[in-house]
Amino acid sequence: MTEKTQETHQDAEVHVVKPPIYLAIFLTLLALTALTTGISFIDLGVFNAVIALAIACFKASLVVLFFMHLHYSSRLLKLTVAAGIFTFLLLISLTMTDYISRAWGMF
């Protein structure tokens, strides 16, 4: 490695996350998976999918924040992720407005 490369690696921030935090997140993910499985056996009508998706979004947030180290990243990277999520939600909402507005009884 050259000196310039070594300096670049030394300047980068290193976030060491302690194992108990990873263990707590892992156990939380396992508990939420068990909760999703348990709720799937309860008939909540249309809310089954809503609750399952809410739990899945929370689990995805934990993974992104801690296992992908977004929690410790710069504000610019957090803004980039937020912009991606906003774009995703915008596209989903446009898709759902098209889906809801169709006349399904015609065929």
C-alpha positions in Angstrom: 0.0 0.0 0.0 1.2 3.5 -0.7 1.4 6.2 1.9 -1.5 8.1 0.4 -3.7 5.0 0.6 -2.7 4.4 4.2 -3.5 8.0 5.1 -6.9 7.7 3.5 -7.7 4.5 5.4 -6.6 6.1 8.7 -8.7 9.2 8.2 -11.9 7.2 7.7 -14.1 6.9 10.7 -14.4 3.5 12.2 -17.4 2.6 14.2 -17.0 -0.3 16.5 -20.3 -1.6 17.7 -20.2 -3.8 20.8 -21.5 -7.3 20.5 -24.4 -6.8 23.1 -25.9 -4.2 20.7 -25.8 -6.7 17.8 -27.2 -9.4 20.1 -30.1 -7.1 21.2 -30.9 -6.3 17.6 -30.7 -9.9 16.6 -33.0 -11.0 19.4 -35.4 -8.1 18.5 -35.5 -9.3 14.9 -36.2 -12.9 16.0 -39.0 -11.7 18.3 -40.5 -9.6 15.5 -40.3 -12.6 13.1 -42.1 -14.7 15.7 -44.7 -11.9 16.1 -45.3 -11.8 12.4 -45.7 -15.6 12.3 -48.1 -15.5 15.3 -50.2 -12.7 13.8 -50.6 -14.6 10.5 -52.6 -17.2 12.4 -55.1 -14.6 13.7 -57.8 -13.5 11.3 -57.7 -9.7 11.3 -59.2 -9.3 7.8 -57.5 -6.8 5.7 -55.3 -5.7 8.6 -53.2 -8.9 8.4 -51.2 -7.6 5.5 -51.0 -4.1 7.0 -49.6 -5.3 10.3 -47.2 -7.8 8.6 -45.9 -5.0 6.4 -45.5 -2.6 9.3 -43.5 -5.2 11.2 -41.4 -5.9 8.1 -40.7 -2.1 7.7 -39.6 -1.9 11.3 -37.3 -4.9 10.9 -35.8 -3.4 7.7 -35.2 -0.2 9.5 -33.3 -2.0 12.2 -31.1 -3.8 9.7 -30.4 -0.6 7.7 -29.6 1.4 10.8 -27.4 -1.0 12.7 -26.1 -3.8 10.5 -25.5 -1.4 7.6 -24.2 1.3 10.0 -26.5 4.1 8.8 -27.1 5.1 12.4 -23.4 6.1 12.5 -23.1 7.6 9.1 -23.0 11.2 7.9 -26.1 13.4 7.4 -25.6 13.3 3.7 -25.9 9.6 3.5 -29.0 9.6 5.7 -30.5 12.2 3.4 -29.7 10.0 0.4 -31.4 7.0 2.0 -34.4 9.2 2.9 -34.7 10.5 -0.7 -34.7 6.8 -1.9 -37.4 5.9 0.6 -39.4 9.0 -0.4 -39.1 8.1 -4.1 -40.2 4.5 -3.3 -43.3 5.7 -1.4 -44.2 8.1 -4.2 -44.1 5.3 -6.8 -46.1 3.0 -4.6 -48.7 5.6 -3.9 -49.0 6.4 -7.6 -49.4 2.6 -8.3 -52.1 2.3 -5.6 -54.1 5.3 -6.9 -54.2 3.6 -10.3 -55.1 0.3 -8.8 -57.9 1.8 -6.6 -59.4 3.9 -9.5 -60.0 1.0 -11.9 -63.5 -0.2 -12.6 -63.2 -3.9 -11.6 -66.9 -4.6 -12.1 -66.9 -4.0 -15.8 -65.4 -7.3 -16.8 
